[in-house]
Amino acid sequence: MHFLVTGANRGLGLEFTKQLLEAGHQVIATSRNPSEASDLRALESASLRLMALDISKPESVDAFAKALNDEAIDVLINNAGHYSRVSVGFDHLNFDGVLHDFAVNGIGTLRVTQALLPNLRRGNAKKIANISSKMGSITDNTSGGSYAYRMSKAAVNMATRSLANDLRSEGFTVLTFHPGWVQTDMGGPNALIEPPESIAGMLKVVDNAGLEQSGRFWDYRGQELPW
Ligand SMILES: NC(=O)c1ccc[n+]([C@@H]2O[C@H](COP(=O)([O-])OP(=O)(O)OC[C@H]3O[C@@H](n4cnc5c(N)ncnc54)[C@H](OP(=O)(O)O)[C@@H]3O)[C@@H](O)[C@H]2O)c1
């Protein structure tokens, strides 16, 4: 199958790319600066294509979609994300940080999905996996803070639900994920699991998911999460 992974130069995106290549899939892996993505370049094979994409920049998304032309994509993994640590406490809320997380996580994810919809419609699997976070769950928020990240991931979750409804009649499965607390630059060294476990789990859920699972919030073990 043909997969597209955003934010593939490090962290979870890099591990998605590794495991998909190992499983024999074709992967388009995007990053903001492919020439500097040394870990990703080290995976280079005939099944891997590196392309430039900044999901927060409309002109980058447009150029990317144009470069893909009418190529079919089976599964879009909207992995790229940002956590603005400057906006952790309400007293010190930095609205530039709030806007930045929205531009990347909320609007960027939606813009990429819209731009690639013609390609996804040409694919057979018709699946979209949005990598969100439990921090975007309203029910799970018992500790407050992290306004920028929490609000932007709640937006991803709402977009997932609307997309699932809007694209259901065309046979699309649209999922939103909490990948676990994972040891990456974002998750930090104290996180509970390592990327291979998170990614293997999420790929299994994506693989097994159909319309019944669409529009719902999953963790990497396939457990459903509350909104
Ligand atoms: N790690 C965790 O514990 C955890 C928990 C819950 C959810 N998540 C979610 O999982 C996803 C992957 O996280 P991670 O842990 O791998 O984070 P990470 O190590 O910080 O990597 C983030 C990736 O997103 C890319 N990115 C950031 N802004 C971008 C933009 N404007 N356009 C394109 N790419 C952009 C980064 O590219 P650059 O290198 O160019 O910055 C990088 O490739 C994110 O959506 C994150 O919110 C992670």
The ligand as a Tripos MOL2 file, in Angstrom:
@<TRIPOS>MOLECULE
LIG
   48    52     1     0     0
SMALL
NO_CHARGES

@<TRIPOS>ATOM
      1 N1          5.6770   11.8280   22.2220 N.am      1 LIG1
      2 C1          4.5510   11.8070   22.9320 C.2       1 LIG1
      3 O1          4.5370   11.4120   24.1230 O.2       1 LIG1
      4 C2          3.2560   12.2390   22.3000 C.ar      1 LIG1
      5 C3          2.0970   12.1290   23.0820 C.ar      1 LIG1
      6 C4          0.8760   12.4950   22.5220 C.ar      1 LIG1
      7 C5          0.8230   12.9270   21.2130 C.ar      1 LIG1
      8 N2          1.9640   13.0390   20.4760 N.ar      1 LIG1
      9 C6          1.8170   13.4950   19.0830 C.3       1 LIG1
     10 O2          2.5080   12.6170   18.2150 O.3       1 LIG1
     11 C7          2.9850   13.3250   17.0540 C.3       1 LIG1
     12 C8          4.4830   13.0820   16.8880 C.3       1 LIG1
     13 O3          5.1090   13.5570   18.0790 O.3       1 LIG1
     14 P1          6.6360   13.2750   18.4530 P.3       1 LIG1
     15 O4          6.6380   12.8190   19.8600 O.co2     1 LIG1
     16 O5          7.3000   12.4720   17.3980 O.co2     1 LIG1
     17 O6          7.1550   14.7950   18.4300 O.3       1 LIG1
     18 P2          8.5830   15.4050   17.9980 P.3       1 LIG1
     19 O7          9.6400   14.4610   18.3580 O.co2     1 LIG1
     20 O8          8.5940   16.7730   18.5690 O.co2     1 LIG1
     21 O9          8.4480   15.4940   16.4010 O.3       1 LIG1
     22 C9          7.5010   16.3700   15.8460 C.3       1 LIG1
     23 C10         7.5480   16.2530   14.3410 C.3       1 LIG1
     24 O10         6.5810   17.1700   13.7970 O.3       1 LIG1
     25 C11         7.2630   18.0040   12.8540 C.3       1 LIG1
     26 N3          6.6770   19.3390   12.7270 N.ar      1 LIG1
     27 C12         6.5190   20.2820   13.6810 C.ar      1 LIG1
     28 N4          5.9870   21.3910   13.1310 N.ar      1 LIG1
     29 C13         5.8050   21.1210   11.8050 C.ar      1 LIG1
     30 C14         5.2920   21.8500   10.7040 C.ar      1 LIG1
     31 N5          4.8650   23.1190   10.8370 N.pl3     1 LIG1
     32 N6          5.2510   21.2610    9.4890 N.ar      1 LIG1
     33 C15         5.6970   19.9880    9.3370 C.ar      1 LIG1
     34 N7          6.2160   19.2520   10.3280 N.ar      1 LIG1
     35 C16         6.2510   19.8120   11.5500 C.ar      1 LIG1
     36 C17         8.6920   18.0920   13.3730 C.3       1 LIG1
     37 O11         9.5290   18.5580   12.3360 O.3       1 LIG1
     38 P3         10.8510   19.4980   12.6500 P.3       1 LIG1
     39 O12        11.9400   18.5390   13.0220 O.co2     1 LIG1
     40 O13        11.0750   20.2040   11.3650 O.co2     1 LIG1
     41 O14        10.4810   20.3990   13.7770 O.co2     1 LIG1
     42 C18         8.9110   16.6320   13.7540 C.3       1 LIG1
     43 O15         9.1600   15.8670   12.6160 O.3       1 LIG1
     44 C19         2.6240   14.7880   17.2960 C.3       1 LIG1
     45 O16         1.4320   15.1100   16.6310 O.3       1 LIG1
     46 C20         2.4320   14.8630   18.8030 C.3       1 LIG1
     47 O17         1.5850   15.9190   19.1860 O.3       1 LIG1
     48 C21         3.1730   12.7010   20.9960 C.ar      1 LIG1
@<TRIPOS>BOND
     1     1     2 1
     2     2     3 2
     3     2     4 1
     4     4     5 ar
     5     4    48 ar
     6     5     6 ar
     7     6     7 ar
     8     7     8 ar
     9     8     9 1
    10     8    48 ar
    11     9    10 1
    12     9    46 1
    13    10    11 1
    14    11    12 1
    15    11    44 1
    16    12    13 1
    17    13    14 1
    18    14    15 2
    19    14    16 1
    20    14    17 1
    21    17    18 1
    22    18    19 2
    23    18    20 1
    24    18    21 1
    25    21    22 1
    26    22    23 1
    27    23    24 1
    28    23    42 1
    29    24    25 1
    30    25    26 1
    31    25    36 1
    32    26    27 ar
    33    26    35 ar
    34    27    28 ar
    35    28    29 ar
    36    29    30 ar
    37    29    35 ar
    38    30    31 1
    39    30    32 ar
    40    32    33 ar
    41    33    34 ar
    42    34    35 ar
    43    36    37 1
    44    36    42 1
    45    37    38 1
    46    38    39 2
    47    38    40 1
    48    38    41 1
    49    42    43 1
    50    44    45 1
    51    44    46 1
    52    46    47 1
@<TRIPOS>SUBSTRUCTURE
     1 LIG1         1 GROUP 0 **** ****
